[in-house]
Amino acid sequence: MYKTRKKFLSIGIFVFSIILFVVFCLLLIPERNTPKISIYTIAIVFALFLAVIILCNKIKKIWLARIHYETLESGETVVIQRFINRLRFCYTLDDFYNAISECLEMKGDCSVLLLDKSKNYILYNSPDKITTSESIREKLFQRYTDTWDDGYFFFDRHLGVTSRLKKTRGFFLCSEKQHLYVFCNYTRLFDTSIYPQLFEEYKRFISRTKTIATLSEISATTKEWEQLAETQQSFLPQKIPNIPKLKIATYFRPLVNVSGDYFSILPIDKSCTLLMLGDVSGKGLPAALIMGLVMNTVKIIEDKTDLVGVIHAIDKAIKGMHLQDKYTVLFLGIVDTDKMKIRYINASMSDPIILSPSPTGYRLKPLTSNASLVGILDMGDIEVQEKRLFRGDTILMATDGVSEVMDENGVELGDTDLYKKTLMAGAAKSPQEMVNDIVNLIMKYNGDKKLHDDVTMMIAKVGY
């Protein structure tokens, strides 16, 4: 229904625009007494036509939003939509079971059965006569084996696959041999456009739980450090994306094989890019687990422009793990190279800075903290801050492993004029050259001794 109504709306708007175009063209036909069409008349008709096109686009957007609400966010389909919204932030099977209970069973009056077909094991079933029936379970085990293709399917009252929606009595999802069966007598009333979205979220959840399970398993044994390090490295950007008017360089050096530091570069559109850099409390395996959780949470969020929503999602995910005294500090910034501004939330990170060129040299503009620690305290109200950017501005983000390096006298690098002079000199260079200068300074200032913290930084230069 959703796709059909979208299609009819698009066709209607198109036909309406064509009719108006024809009417405007007829206006161009001169009267018998007029020798030719004046440039003034052409300009008026052209302006009116552009105005109609703009108006039609606005009408289309308004009606598309209304269609989306009526089909996917109201009526029976809202049951599935609510489940999808919960599924996005499920990280354990317990989270998943709670989402099933609250969204599908209690609010949707559905019966649910979750089977691990690789082990022929029942992971979850609703407490009713349908999913507890031995005969029904046996039919499902026999008909839908572990070789069944991944995807979403509909079944009828005989538990056979059907494509006739009027005869459906439920649907099931298959991903990596995890089969989720949902029995619902009014399945025919769900808008079919919701199922691809549901399947994608279910697939992500299965992948997410396996990754977290792997990290937890390795954490418990503490023997497979290299494997854990490789898993953690897979969360970080493997290659710096090529972004117009924005050059970026990064540096990541864990104290041991694994780290609580993390960073990400996520292009949103042709002009906006999300930059993230953070540090989890503590060291080693528990910190690495939270780091992977944060990275995955940001990755799956659809609206990455909603920085407040992103922060709250990360906060909820960490608190949901129930790991004592685990939290993160982080910086989130969206750089817009068209509007030349940065919108950001700094959740207690060592202040990132903008080095901006001026006639007297580079000026340092700190991006000060405007939010509390994430994952352990009440976040409260968060307000997104905004700073104007200029061509040639350099944005430096770094964990405290950079500024808190000490010399033999216990003086931290971030408190020295040497550090500021290095930043000033490096701001005129490319981001990678500036990263190299800071790394060399860290090693020299530390006296070639063993570092005491992870070192992570990201440098972005705007306008080139």
C-alpha positions as a Python dict, from the first residue, in 0.01 Angstrom:
ca = {
    (1, 'M'): (0, 0, 0),
    (2, 'Y'): (281, 243, 90),
    (3, 'K'): (467, 192, -239),
    (4, 'T'): (143, 200, -439),
    (5, 'R'): (30, 527, -285),
    (6, 'K'): (375, 678, -338),
    (7, 'K'): (361, 573, -703),
    (8, 'F'): (14, 720, -758),
    (9, 'L'): (118, 1042, -587),
    (10, 'S'): (428, 1076, -806),
    (11, 'I'): (222, 1011, -1120),
    (12, 'G'): (-44, 1261, -1008),
    (13, 'I'): (211, 1534, -939),
    (14, 'F'): (380, 1466, -1273),
    (15, 'V'): (51, 1483, -1468),
    (16, 'F'): (-47, 1800, -1282),
    (17, 'S'): (288, 1961, -1370),
    (18, 'I'): (251, 1862, -1738),
    (19, 'I'): (-98, 2011, -1755),
    (20, 'L'): (27, 2336, -1607),
    (21, 'F'): (320, 2335, -1849),
    (22, 'V'): (81, 2300, -2144),
    (23, 'V'): (-135, 2581, -2009),
    (24, 'F'): (167, 2808, -1978),
    (25, 'C'): (278, 2719, -2330),
    (26, 'L'): (-64, 2816, -2461),
    (27, 'L'): (-19, 3151, -2294),
    (28, 'L'): (280, 3203, -2520),
    (29, 'I'): (70, 3182, -2835),
    (30, 'P'): (24, 3544, -2943),
    (31, 'E'): (-313, 3692, -3019),
    (32, 'R'): (-388, 3777, -3378),
    (33, 'N'): (-325, 4145, -3317),
    (34, 'T'): (14, 4075, -3150),
    (35, 'P'): (301, 4040, -3402),
    (36, 'K'): (529, 3834, -3176),
    (37, 'I'): (583, 3707, -2824),
    (38, 'S'): (752, 3962, -2599),
    (39, 'I'): (1050, 3874, -2380),
    (40, 'Y'): (852, 4008, -2086),
    (41, 'T'): (576, 3752, -2143),
    (42, 'I'): (828, 3469, -2170),
    (43, 'A'): (995, 3575, -1844),
    (44, 'I'): (662, 3584, -1658),
    (45, 'V'): (556, 3243, -1786),
    (46, 'F'): (895, 3094, -1703),
    (47, 'A'): (885, 3236, -1350),
    (48, 'L'): (531, 3105, -1299),
    (49, 'F'): (634, 2762, -1423),
    (50, 'L'): (930, 2749, -1179),
    (51, 'A'): (700, 2854, -898),
    (52, 'V'): (458, 2574, -985),
    (53, 'I'): (742, 2319, -991),
    (54, 'I'): (859, 2432, -645),
    (55, 'L'): (501, 2424, -516),
    (56, 'C'): (445, 2073, -657),
    (57, 'N'): (763, 1948, -488),
    (58, 'K'): (651, 2091, -153),
    (59, 'I'): (306, 1937, -194),
    (60, 'K'): (468, 1605, -280),
    (61, 'K'): (688, 1614, 32),
    (62, 'I'): (390, 1696, 253),
    (63, 'W'): (178, 1417, 109),
    (64, 'L'): (465, 1166, 119),
    (65, 'A'): (508, 1241, 490),
    (66, 'R'): (135, 1196, 541),
    (67, 'I'): (133, 867, 347),
    (68, 'H'): (432, 744, 548),
    (69, 'Y'): (252, 824, 872),
    (70, 'E'): (-81, 674, 768),
    (71, 'T'): (68, 349, 638),
    (72, 'L'): (373, 285, 855),
    (73, 'E'): (321, 484, 1175),
    (74, 'S'): (-47, 429, 1240),
    (75, 'G'): (-293, 145, 1211),
    (76, 'E'): (-181, -215, 1239),
    (77, 'T'): (162, -159, 1081),
    (78, 'V'): (270, 48, 1382),
    (79, 'V'): (308, -282, 1572),
    (80, 'I'): (595, -383, 1344),
    (81, 'Q'): (736, -30, 1333),
    (82, 'R'): (762, -19, 1711),
    (83, 'F'): (935, -354, 1713),
    (84, 'I'): (1186, -232, 1453),
    (85, 'N'): (1259, 77, 1662),
    (86, 'R'): (1329, -141, 1967),
    (87, 'L'): (1531, -390, 1764),
    (88, 'R'): (1779, -122, 1658),
    (89, 'F'): (1898, -93, 2016),
    (90, 'C'): (1896, -459, 2118),
    (91, 'Y'): (2245, -587, 2200),
    (92, 'T'): (2172, -909, 2384),
    (93, 'L'): (1915, -1186, 2358),
    (94, 'D'): (1757, -1057, 2679),
    (95, 'D'): (1703, -718, 2511),
    (96, 'F'): (1553, -901, 2214),
    (97, 'Y'): (1317, -1109, 2428),
    (98, 'N'): (1195, -797, 2609),
    (99, 'A'): (1127, -627, 2274),
    (100, 'I'): (927, -931, 2157),
    (101, 'S'): (726, -940, 2479),
    (102, 'E'): (644, -569, 2492),
    (103, 'C'): (598, -490, 2121),
    (104, 'L'): (472, -808, 1958),
    (105, 'E'): (304, -1007, 2236),
    (106, 'M'): (155, -744, 2467),
    (107, 'K'): (76, -466, 2218),
    (108, 'G'): (41, -673, 1900),
    (109, 'D'): (-130, -987, 2036),
    (110, 'C'): (117, -1200, 1839),
    (111, 'S'): (273, -1536, 1922),
    (112, 'V'): (647, -1570, 1864),
    (113, 'L'): (886, -1862, 1827),
    (114, 'L'): (1264, -1825, 1785),
    (115, 'L'): (1458, -2130, 1665),
    (116, 'D'): (1830, -2188, 1625),
    (117, 'K'): (1821, -2422, 1326),
    (118, 'S'): (2194, -2494, 1336),
    (119, 'K'): (2143, -2670, 1671),
    (120, 'N'): (1770, -2748, 1638),
    (121, 'Y'): (1723, -2557, 1961),
    (122, 'I'): (1432, -2343, 2083),
    (123, 'L'): (1563, -2006, 2201),
    (124, 'Y'): (1229, -1843, 2280),
    (125, 'N'): (858, -1914, 2260),
    (126, 'S'): (550, -1724, 2369),
    (127, 'P'): (356, -1885, 2654),
    (128, 'D'): (50, -1986, 2450),
    (129, 'K'): (-93, -2294, 2283),
    (130, 'I'): (38, -2208, 1935),
    (131, 'T'): (411, -2182, 2003),
    (132, 'T'): (412, -2448, 2276),
    (133, 'S'): (244, -2703, 2050),
    (134, 'E'): (475, -2996, 1977),
    (135, 'S'): (307, -3065, 1642),
    (136, 'I'): (354, -2707, 1522),
    (137, 'R'): (719, -2704, 1628),
    (138, 'E'): (778, -3036, 1453),
    (139, 'K'): (627, -2906, 1128),
    (140, 'L'): (846, -2596, 1140),
    (141, 'F'): (1160, -2800, 1209),
    (142, 'Q'): (1084, -3032, 916),
    (143, 'R'): (969, -2778, 658),
    (144, 'Y'): (1216, -2498, 720),
    (145, 'T'): (1556, -2657, 764),
    (146, 'D'): (1894, -2497, 835),
    (147, 'T'): (1952, -2470, 458),
    (148, 'W'): (1658, -2232, 416),
    (149, 'D'): (1751, -1907, 238),
    (150, 'D'): (1785, -1588, 439),
    (151, 'G'): (1497, -1344, 397),
    (152, 'Y'): (1137, -1289, 504),
    (153, 'F'): (846, -1517, 414),
    (154, 'F'): (472, -1554, 477),
    (155, 'F'): (292, -1870, 588),
    (156, 'D'): (-73, -1977, 583),
    (157, 'R'): (-279, -2165, 841),
    (158, 'H'): (-117, -2491, 728),
    (159, 'L'): (231, -2342, 796),
    (160, 'G'): (315, -2352, 427),
    (161, 'V'): (481, -2061, 245),
    (162, 'T'): (229, -1842, 64),
    (163, 'S'): (240, -1530, -149),
    (164, 'R'): (-134, -1460, -108),
    (165, 'L'): (-154, -1200, 166),
    (166, 'K'): (-522, -1264, 231),
    (167, 'K'): (-438, -1618, 340),
    (168, 'T'): (-143, -1530, 562),
    (169, 'R'): (-148, -1623, 928),
    (170, 'G'): (200, -1496, 1004),
    (171, 'F'): (552, -1444, 874),
    (172, 'F'): (904, -1556, 954),
    (173, 'L'): (1253, -1412, 923),
    (174, 'C'): (1568, -1616, 850),
    (175, 'S'): (1921, -1493, 906),
    (176, 'E'): (2229, -1706, 971),
    (177, 'K'): (2009, -2006, 1062),
    (178, 'Q'): (1819, -1807, 1325),
    (179, 'H'): (1448, -1840, 1239),
    (180, 'L'): (1197, -1600, 1396),
    (181, 'Y'): (831, -1705, 1348),
    (182, 'V'): (554, -1453, 1421),
    (183, 'F'): (197, -1587, 1432),
    (184, 'C'): (-57, -1310, 1375),
    (185, 'N'): (-410, -1346, 1236),
    (186, 'Y'): (-412, -993, 1096),
    (187, 'T'): (-79, -1016, 909),
    (188, 'R'): (-264, -926, 589),
    (189, 'L'): (-321, -574, 731),
    (190, 'F'): (51, -494, 766),
    (191, 'D'): (190, -279, 487),
    (192, 'T'): (431, -500, 289),
    (193, 'S'): (689, -223, 255),
    (194, 'I'): (773, -267, 625),
    (195, 'Y'): (917, -618, 585),
    (196, 'P'): (1247, -533, 405),
    (197, 'Q'): (1322, -284, 683),
    (198, 'L'): (1231, -540, 949),
    (199, 'F'): (1452, -806, 792),
    (200, 'E'): (1751, -569, 767),
    (201, 'E'): (1724, -478, 1134),
    (202, 'Y'): (1687, -843, 1232),
    (203, 'K'): (1993, -932, 1025),
    (204, 'R'): (2193, -653, 1190),
    (205, 'F'): (2083, -772, 1533),
    (206, 'I'): (2199, -1129, 1465),
    (207, 'S'): (2535, -1001, 1339),
    (208, 'R'): (2564, -760, 1633),
    (209, 'T'): (2499, -1023, 1898),
    (210, 'K'): (2752, -1259, 1742),
    (211, 'T'): (3018, -987, 1745),
    (212, 'I'): (2947, -898, 2107),
    (213, 'A'): (2938, -1266, 2202),
    (214, 'T'): (3277, -1313, 2037),
    (215, 'L'): (3425, -1018, 2226),
    (216, 'S'): (3279, -1141, 2556),
    (217, 'E'): (3406, -1492, 2495),
    (218, 'I'): (3756, -1370, 2423),
    (219, 'S'): (3736, -1137, 2721),
    (220, 'A'): (3656, -1430, 2948),
    (221, 'T'): (3948, -1641, 2831),
    (222, 'T'): (4200, -1352, 2797),
    (223, 'K'): (4410, -1575, 2571),
    (224, 'E'): (4322, -1460, 2220),
    (225, 'W'): (4455, -1103, 2233),
    (226, 'E'): (4549, -1087, 1868),
    (227, 'Q'): (4208, -1209, 1761),
    (228, 'L'): (4042, -948, 1982),
    (229, 'A'): (4269, -676, 1844),
    (230, 'E'): (4176, -775, 1488),
    (231, 'T'): (3807, -773, 1577),
    (232, 'Q'): (3843, -430, 1734),
    (233, 'Q'): (4040, -293, 1441),
    (234, 'S'): (3755, -399, 1210),
    (235, 'F'): (3530, -142, 1382),
    (236, 'L'): (3764, 144, 1291),
    (237, 'P'): (3773, 301, 942),
    (238, 'Q'): (3999, 90, 722),
    (239, 'K'): (4047, 376, 477),
    (240, 'I'): (4001, 752, 501),
    (241, 'P'): (3711, 840, 267),
    (242, 'N'): (3774, 1091, -11),
    (243, 'I'): (3561, 1391, 88),
    (244, 'P'): (3544, 1711, -121),
    (245, 'K'): (3677, 2019, 60),
    (246, 'L'): (3778, 1813, 363),
    (247, 'K'): (4116, 1643, 410),
    (248, 'I'): (4152, 1409, 708),
    (249, 'A'): (4437, 1219, 872),
    (250, 'T'): (4422, 992, 1177),
    (251, 'Y'): (4657, 819, 1422),
    (252, 'F'): (4573, 522, 1645),
    (253, 'R'): (4821, 359, 1882),
    (254, 'P'): (4681, 134, 2156),
    (255, 'L'): (4879, 95, 2475),
    (256, 'V'): (4838, -283, 2450),
    (257, 'N'): (4686, -498, 2177),
    (258, 'V'): (4341, -361, 2245),
    (259, 'S'): (4219, -13, 2327),
    (260, 'G'): (3931, 191, 2459),
    (261, 'D'): (4004, 470, 2210),
    (262, 'Y'): (3800, 491, 1891),
    (263, 'F'): (3724, 718, 1599),
    (264, 'S'): (3497, 723, 1296),
    (265, 'I'): (3447, 923, 976),
    (266, 'L'): (3098, 892, 829),
    (267, 'P'): (3000, 1098, 521),
    (268, 'I'): (2630, 1191, 549),
    (269, 'D'): (2588, 1363, 212),
    (270, 'K'): (2802, 1552, -39),
    (271, 'S'): (2871, 1838, 203),
    (272, 'C'): (2821, 1699, 555),
    (273, 'T'): (3051, 1456, 736),
    (274, 'L'): (3020, 1315, 1087),
    (275, 'L'): (3350, 1305, 1278),
    (276, 'M'): (3367, 1109, 1603),
    (277, 'L'): (3650, 1046, 1846),
    (278, 'G'): (3626, 904, 2196),
    (279, 'D'): (3785, 722, 2487),
    (280, 'V'): (3633, 453, 2710),
    (281, 'S'): (3720, 446, 3079),
    (282, 'G'): (3976, 186, 3182),
    (283, 'K'): (4197, -27, 2965),
    (284, 'G'): (4211, -368, 2801),
    (285, 'L'): (3927, -607, 2728),
    (286, 'P'): (3628, -440, 2902),
    (287, 'A'): (3714, -106, 2740),
    (288, 'A'): (3744, -276, 2400),
    (289, 'L'): (3399, -429, 2446),
    (290, 'I'): (3241, -88, 2512),
    (291, 'M'): (3438, 64, 2224),
    (292, 'G'): (3289, -191, 1982),
    (293, 'L'): (2943, -127, 2124),
    (294, 'V'): (2972, 250, 2071),
    (295, 'M'): (3101, 213, 1715),
    (296, 'N'): (2825, -29, 1621),
    (297, 'T'): (2555, 189, 1779),
    (298, 'V'): (2657, 494, 1575),
    (299, 'K'): (2687, 286, 1259),
    (300, 'I'): (2327, 158, 1268),
    (301, 'I'): (2160, 488, 1357),
    (302, 'E'): (1975, 617, 1052),
    (303, 'D'): (1957, 990, 1133),
    (304, 'K'): (2318, 1073, 1210),
    (305, 'T'): (2244, 1446, 1186),
    (306, 'D'): (2053, 1421, 1515),
    (307, 'L'): (2356, 1451, 1742),
    (308, 'V'): (2148, 1458, 2060),
    (309, 'G'): (1975, 1136, 1952),
    (310, 'V'): (2310, 974, 1876),
    (311, 'I'): (2450, 1062, 2220),
    (312, 'H'): (2140, 930, 2397),
    (313, 'A'): (2153, 607, 2193),
    (314, 'I'): (2516, 550, 2295),
    (315, 'D'): (2432, 630, 2658),
    (316, 'K'): (2143, 381, 2656),
    (317, 'A'): (2356, 110, 2493),
    (318, 'I'): (2637, 135, 2749),
    (319, 'K'): (2399, 143, 3044),
    (320, 'G'): (2222, -159, 2898),
    (321, 'M'): (2542, -366, 2923),
    (322, 'H'): (2541, -325, 3305),
    (323, 'L'): (2921, -314, 3325),
    (324, 'Q'): (3028, -147, 3647),
    (325, 'D'): (3205, 190, 3621),
    (326, 'K'): (3219, 183, 3240),
    (327, 'Y'): (3157, 505, 3050),
    (328, 'T'): (3299, 701, 2760),
    (329, 'V'): (3395, 1056, 2678),
    (330, 'L'): (3356, 1150, 2314),
    (331, 'F'): (3332, 1427, 2061),
    (332, 'L'): (3074, 1427, 1781),
    (333, 'G'): (3091, 1692, 1511),
    (334, 'I'): (2919, 1739, 1176),
    (335, 'V'): (3133, 1944, 937),
    (336, 'D'): (2930, 2116, 663),
    (337, 'T'): (3164, 2234, 387),
    (338, 'D'): (2885, 2415, 199),
    (339, 'K'): (2756, 2624, 490),
    (340, 'M'): (3108, 2630, 639),
    (341, 'K'): (3014, 2543, 995),
    (342, 'I'): (3057, 2265, 1248),
    (343, 'R'): (2774, 2147, 1474),
    (344, 'Y'): (2904, 1948, 1769),
    (345, 'I'): (2854, 1787, 2108),
    (346, 'N'): (3160, 1750, 2328),
    (347, 'A'): (3087, 1495, 2600),
    (348, 'S'): (3373, 1573, 2840),
    (349, 'M'): (3653, 1517, 2589),
    (350, 'S'): (3987, 1694, 2617),
    (351, 'D'): (3891, 2007, 2430),
    (352, 'P'): (3920, 1968, 2053),
    (353, 'I'): (4032, 2291, 1889),
    (354, 'I'): (3999, 2480, 1564),
    (355, 'L'): (4317, 2644, 1440),
    (356, 'S'): (4201, 2932, 1225),
    (357, 'P'): (4436, 3139, 1005),
    (358, 'S'): (4452, 3514, 1073),
    (359, 'P'): (4682, 3803, 971),
    (360, 'T'): (4881, 3758, 1294),
    (361, 'G'): (4906, 3378, 1277),
    (362, 'Y'): (4674, 3098, 1379),
    (363, 'R'): (4408, 3152, 1645),
    (364, 'L'): (4307, 2863, 1871),
    (365, 'K'): (3931, 2824, 1921),
    (366, 'P'): (3842, 2547, 2169),
    (367, 'L'): (3531, 2333, 2122),
    (368, 'T'): (3453, 2315, 2493),
    (369, 'S'): (3257, 2044, 2670),
    (370, 'N'): (2878, 2079, 2669),
    (371, 'A'): (2769, 1732, 2789),
    (372, 'S'): (2850, 1495, 3074),
    (373, 'L'): (3012, 1152, 3073),
    (374, 'V'): (2822, 903, 2859),
    (375, 'G'): (2699, 571, 2998),
    (376, 'I'): (2711, 627, 3372),
    (377, 'L'): (2542, 956, 3467),
    (378, 'D'): (2209, 1117, 3385),
    (379, 'M'): (2276, 1302, 3058),
    (380, 'G'): (2014, 1570, 3121),
    (381, 'D'): (1939, 1830, 2853),
    (382, 'I'): (2200, 1855, 2578),
    (383, 'E'): (2234, 2150, 2346),
    (384, 'V'): (2421, 2121, 2016),
    (385, 'Q'): (2682, 2394, 1973),
    (386, 'E'): (2782, 2552, 1644),
    (387, 'K'): (3096, 2727, 1520),
    (388, 'R'): (3165, 2901, 1194),
    (389, 'L'): (3443, 2760, 974),
    (390, 'F'): (3675, 2933, 730),
    (391, 'R'): (3880, 2804, 441),
    (392, 'G'): (4208, 2676, 580),
    (393, 'D'): (4073, 2597, 927),
    (394, 'T'): (4226, 2290, 1092),
    (395, 'I'): (4023, 2086, 1341),
    (396, 'L'): (4223, 1880, 1591),
    (397, 'M'): (4058, 1605, 1796),
    (398, 'A'): (4270, 1391, 2030),
    (399, 'T'): (4231, 1169, 2334),
    (400, 'D'): (4407, 1263, 2658),
    (401, 'G'): (4686, 1021, 2566),
    (402, 'V'): (4823, 1308, 2355),
    (403, 'S'): (4803, 1607, 2589),
    (404, 'E'): (4882, 1415, 2911),
    (405, 'V'): (5217, 1270, 2800),
    (406, 'M'): (5474, 1371, 3064),
    (407, 'D'): (5841, 1455, 3053),
    (408, 'E'): (6090, 1346, 3317),
    (409, 'N'): (5977, 1632, 3546),
    (410, 'G'): (5611, 1527, 3533),
    (411, 'V'): (5501, 1822, 3319),
    (412, 'E'): (5219, 1736, 3079),
    (413, 'L'): (5275, 1812, 2711),
    (414, 'G'): (4941, 1992, 2673),
    (415, 'D'): (5049, 2257, 2925),
    (416, 'T'): (5364, 2358, 2738),
    (417, 'D'): (5431, 2633, 2485),
    (418, 'L'): (5617, 2370, 2281),
    (419, 'Y'): (5289, 2188, 2218),
    (420, 'K'): (5109, 2507, 2110),
    (421, 'K'): (5396, 2609, 1881),
    (422, 'T'): (5392, 2264, 1720),
    (423, 'L'): (5019, 2298, 1655),
    (424, 'M'): (5061, 2647, 1510),
    (425, 'A'): (5338, 2533, 1279),
    (426, 'G'): (5153, 2218, 1176),
    (427, 'A'): (4827, 2396, 1096),
    (428, 'A'): (4980, 2534, 776),
    (429, 'K'): (5074, 2183, 662),
    (430, 'S'): (4866, 1892, 537),
    (431, 'P'): (4674, 1692, 801),
    (432, 'Q'): (4907, 1392, 765),
    (433, 'E'): (5217, 1608, 805),
    (434, 'M'): (5066, 1767, 1115),
    (435, 'V'): (4987, 1423, 1259),
    (436, 'N'): (5349, 1318, 1199),
    (437, 'D'): (5479, 1631, 1374),
    (438, 'I'): (5263, 1569, 1682),
    (439, 'V'): (5357, 1201, 1700),
    (440, 'N'): (5726, 1287, 1677),
    (441, 'L'): (5681, 1547, 1951),
    (442, 'I'): (5506, 1294, 2178),
    (443, 'M'): (5784, 1039, 2142),
    (444, 'K'): (6057, 1296, 2195),
    (445, 'Y'): (5882, 1463, 2490),
    (446, 'N'): (5824, 1125, 2654),
    (447, 'G'): (6196, 1056, 2631),
    (448, 'D'): (6142, 736, 2431),
    (449, 'K'): (5998, 571, 2743),
    (450, 'K'): (5696, 344, 2734),
    (451, 'L'): (5371, 539, 2696),
    (452, 'H'): (5113, 512, 2972),
    (453, 'D'): (4797, 559, 2765),
    (454, 'D'): (4644, 497, 2425),
    (455, 'V'): (4721, 769, 2170),
    (456, 'T'): (4451, 857, 1917),
    (457, 'M'): (4398, 1170, 1713),
    (458, 'M'): (4214, 1298, 1408),
    (459, 'I'): (4298, 1612, 1212),
    (460, 'A'): (4065, 1763, 950),
    (461, 'K'): (4145, 2055, 722),
    (462, 'V'): (3854, 2247, 573),
    (463, 'G'): (3824, 2396, 226),
    (464, 'Y'): (4092, 2205, 37),
}
